Amino acid sequence: MKSLRSMMVVCLLFILAGCATAVKETNRHNDYKRHYENSLYKVGNEGNYSVEMMIEDKMFKVGVNAADIIIHDRNDREVVGADITFTPWMPEMGHGVFTAPSITERGGGLYRVEDVTLVMGGLWEMRIEIDKDTIKDIVVFDFPDVKAETGHAHRHDQKMVITKAPADLDLSTSVLSSNKTFKVSYTSDRDPSPVNRIHSWTLIVQTADGKPVTGAKISLDGNMPEHGHGLPTEPEVTQEINSGEYLVEGMKFSMPGWWVIDFNIKSGDNQDTVKFNLILN
C-alpha cells in the first residue's frame, strides 16, 4: 500500500512537471503580439524573439527576392543592433543558395533582406538567426510551394530530368543550329562568363554559308542539367547592335558547374534552335 502511494506521488509529480512545461511554452508565445496585420509571424525556438516578415504576396518566387523583417524581444521592445543571419535552405535537396543575402538595418527593429536568389522551385525554408547581446534564437519560416513567375520561359517549378555531363561535352562557342539552318556564335562581355554577376552576351547569327541574319526573333533559356534548375534571371535579346549581331542582356549564372543555354531563332520562314554548353568555375 505504501509502495502504491509512492508510485502515485511520483506520477503526480510527473504530471505537474508536464503541466508546468506546457504553461511555460504557452506563456513563451503569449509574451508576444503581432504588430502588422499582413505579416508572416513566428516566435523563435527559444522564445527570445518574435519575427514578422513582410514580402510581396507572402511568398518567395524563383529568382531574386527581397523581404523586410521586424524583430521584437519578449518585453515587446524593438530589437536594434542585432547580428542577423538569413539563410535560405532546401531541406529536400540538401542545399541553400550560392551567395548569402544582404541585410541592412533600417531602424526601429526593421531589417531589409535583399538578394535572396532562389534557383529552383519547391520547398524552401528561410532560417533567421538572431544574436543580440549574446541572447540568441532562430526562427524558421516554411515556404512549401515556391514557383517561377508566370510567363518565365523555363518552368522552374516543373521537375527536370537530372543528367550527368558527358565526358565529350562540346564547349564550342560557335556551332550550327539543330537543323543546320544557322551558324551561331557568342561572346561574353566578361571572359570567362562570371558566376553570380549580371553580364551580357553578343549573339552572332549567320546563314549556314556565313551571311548575316538580320531582323531575327530570338528567345532563350538556360538550365543546369546536373542540378535540375534554371537561371535565376530572365535574360532577353534587347537589340540588334550590328547586322546579324544581337545583344543578350540579363545573363547570370548562380553557381559553378555545367550550364546549358538554348536559343530559339526565327528569321522569316526559317526557325531553328541552338544549344551552348558552358563549364563555369
Residue pairs with C-beta under 8 A, 6 or more apart in sequence:
28 43
28 47
28 74
29 43
29 47
31 47
31 74
31 75
31 76
32 43
32 50
32 72
32 74
32 76
33 76
34 41
34 52
35 52
35 70
35 72
36 52
36 54
36 70
38 54
38 58
39 52
39 53
39 54
39 70
40 52
40 53
40 54
40 55
40 58
40 141
41 50
41 51
41 52
41 53
42 50
42 51
42 139
42 140
42 141
43 49
43 50
43 51
43 139
44 50
44 51
44 130
44 137
44 138
44 139
45 137
45 138
45 139
45 140
46 136
46 137
46 138
47 74
47 137
48 73
48 74
48 130
48 135
48 136
48 137
49 71
49 72
49 73
49 74
49 79
49 130
49 132
49 137
49 139
50 71
50 72
51 69
51 70
51 71
51 128
51 130
51 139
51 141
52 69
52 70
53 67
53 68
53 69
53 126
53 141
54 67
54 68
54 69
54 70
55 65
55 66
55 67
55 68
59 143
59 145
59 146
60 67
60 88
60 116
60 118
60 124
60 126
60 143
60 146
61 118
61 146
61 147
61 148
61 149
62 118
62 119
62 120
62 121
62 146
62 147
62 148
62 149
62 152
62 156
62 157
62 230
62 232
63 117
63 118
63 148
63 149
63 232
63 233
63 234
64 115
64 116
64 117
64 232
64 233
65 116
65 117
65 118
66 112
66 113
66 114
66 115
66 116
67 112
67 113
67 116
67 126
68 106
68 110
68 111
68 112
68 113
69 84
69 86
69 110
69 111
69 113
69 128
70 78
70 109
70 110
70 111
71 78
71 79
71 82
71 84
71 109
71 111
71 130
72 78
72 79
72 109
73 79
73 132
73 135
78 108
78 109
79 109
79 130
79 132
80 105
80 107
80 108
80 109
81 105
81 132
82 111
82 130
82 131
82 132
83 130
83 131
83 132
84 103
84 111
84 128
84 129
84 130
84 131
85 100
85 127
85 128
85 129
86 100
86 101
86 103
86 113
86 116
86 126
86 127
86 128
87 96
87 100
87 126
87 127
87 128
87 129
88 96
88 97
88 101
88 116
88 118
88 124
88 125
88 126
88 127
89 95
89 96
89 124
89 125
89 126
89 127
90 96
90 120
90 122
90 123
90 124
90 125
91 123
91 125
92 122
92 123
93 120
93 122
97 116
97 117
97 118
97 119
97 254
98 117
98 119
98 195
98 196
98 254
98 255
99 115
99 117
99 196
99 254
101 113
101 114
101 115
101 116
101 117
102 113
102 114
102 115
103 111
103 112
103 113
103 114
104 111
104 112
104 114
105 111
105 112
106 112
116 126
117 232
117 254
118 124
118 146
118 232
119 156
119 227
119 229
119 230
119 232
119 254
119 255
120 156
120 227
120 228
120 229
120 230
121 145
121 146
121 147
121 148
121 156
121 157
121 158
122 145
122 146
122 157
123 142
123 143
123 144
123 145
123 146
124 142
124 143
124 146
125 140
125 141
125 142
125 143
126 140
126 141
126 143
127 138
127 139
127 140
128 138
128 139
128 140
128 141
129 136
129 137
129 138
130 136
130 137
130 138
130 139
146 157
147 156
147 157
148 154
148 155
148 156
148 157
148 230
152 234
153 219
153 220
153 221
153 234
154 221
154 222
154 223
154 230
154 231
156 229
156 230
159 228
160 223
160 225
160 228
160 229
161 225
161 228
162 225
162 226
162 227
162 228
163 225
163 226
164 225
164 226
165 225
165 226
165 258
165 279
169 258
169 277
169 279
170 277
171 277
171 278
171 279
172 276
173 185
173 186
173 187
173 276
174 183
174 184
174 185
175 183
175 184
175 185
175 274
175 275
175 276
176 182
176 183
176 184
176 208
176 274
177 183
177 184
177 265
177 272
177 273
177 274
178 272
178 273
178 274
178 275
179 272
180 208
181 207
181 208
181 265
181 270
181 271
181 272
182 205
182 206
182 207
182 208
182 213
182 265
182 267
182 270
182 272
182 274
183 205
183 206
183 207
183 208
183 210
184 203
184 204
184 205
184 206
184 263
184 265
184 274
185 203
185 204
186 201
186 202
186 203
186 204
186 248
186 276
187 201
187 202
187 204
188 199
188 200
188 201
188 251
189 199
189 200
189 201
189 202
190 197
190 199
192 280
192 281
193 199
193 201
193 251
193 253
193 278
193 280
194 253
194 280
195 253
195 254
195 255
195 256
195 280
195 281
196 252
196 253
196 254
196 255
197 252
198 233
198 250
198 251
198 252
199 251
199 252
200 247
200 248
200 249
200 250
200 251
201 235
201 247
201 248
201 251
202 241
202 245
202 246
202 247
202 248
203 218
203 237
203 245
203 246
203 247
203 248
203 263
204 244
204 245
204 246
205 212
205 213
205 216
205 218
205 244
205 245
205 246
205 265
205 267
206 212
206 213
206 244
207 213
211 244
212 243
212 244
212 245
213 244
213 265
213 267
214 240
214 243
214 244
215 240
215 267
216 240
216 246
216 265
216 266
216 267
217 265
217 266
217 267
218 237
218 246
218 263
218 264
218 265
218 266
219 236
219 237
219 263
219 264
220 235
220 236
220 237
220 248
220 261
220 262
220 263
220 264
221 230
221 231
221 261
221 262
222 230
222 231
222 235
222 253
222 259
222 260
222 261
222 262
223 229
223 230
223 231
223 259
223 260
224 230
224 255
224 257
224 258
224 259
224 260
225 258
225 260
226 257
226 258
227 255
227 257
231 251
231 252
231 253
231 254
232 252
232 254
233 250
233 251
233 252
234 250
235 248
235 249
235 250
235 251
235 252
236 248
236 249
236 250
237 246
237 247
237 248
238 247
238 248
238 249
239 246
239 247
240 246
240 247
241 247
253 259
253 278
253 280
255 280
256 280
256 281
257 279
257 280
258 277
258 278
258 279
259 277
259 278
259 279
259 280
260 275
260 276
260 277
260 278
261 275
261 276
261 278
262 273
262 274
262 275
263 273
263 274
263 275
263 276
264 271
264 272
264 273
265 271
265 272
265 273
265 274
